[in-house]
Amino acid sequence: MISICSVCFYYLKKIESVRTLNQNISNIEVLTLNLIKVDNDFLDIESVNANFFITGQSSFILKRDSIKSILAIYQANLPKLVSDYYDIQPNLSKVSDLLEKYDHAFEQLKSKVYKRGFKDYGFEGEMRKYAHELEHEIELSSILTLRRHEKDFILRSDLKYLDEHNIETQKIIDHLKSNNIDEQVVNKVLKYSALFNQLTEVEKEIGLTSNEGLRNDLNNLTFKINQEFKLLSNKTQTQGEKLIHTAFTFFTIIVILCIGLSMVLSYFLSKKLSRPVKNCRP
């Protein structure tokens, strides 16, 4: 009887541990999805928020740090929960690795967004400063042409505007030199053009479309993370179902054995009790 109770307790404990593990993984998945949403909001909102470029601070980054802290707590609890489930451990290790890569890619992207700037900040801000100065030093039509290529690139993310910008810049430089214009003016045009080339390079690293650069890296990592969570969910669910099935089979066998044993005992007990009655008959 004690051994039967021990086995029952063992299965109940294992089923509870799988349930706890599954709940922990679900919490990590929800937190990860929240983290990805916060990152998307950051890119949509803060990339055109002047205050972010002034202070370098963002409410989305604070939310992100808070979610990461909670994620770290759940991840720290996983090793003791999965110690008995070796088939799940590789998936959990892969999720941790993917989350680390995702976090690194996002930090890179955040840094490049800040470097690119907006309005009066970053590369875009420095370009604007030189453009405003050049409006008073070279023909207005020339600087307006350069700025049109700049605006077209920012709006359409098409590298052909970079080529057109560089061709136009060279024409302006040649014209300025042939007319012996002050070298400082020439240097300002070159600096403006260099900043535009740097801005386009950063944009390429970020990703001109969602299928390029760091944006593509984040999308791919997000997909892989989701796939791993699906595999983990299926494995923990399968593990729980196996334990329940095994426990049910064990309990069924115990019940059948108990019923059979009770029937046998009842038979022999009734036979023994009826023997004196039979012996007393004439």
VENPE-V768100 format. One record per helix or strand of 3 or more residues. SS is the DSSP state (H for helix, E for strand). FROM is the first residue (numbers start at 1). TO is the last residue. Records with the same first field share a line. If there is no record, write none. Layout:
SS->FROM-TO, FROM-TO
//
This chain:
H->2-48, 50-55, 59-81, 86-116, 122-134, 140-156, 160-178, 183-206, 213-279
//
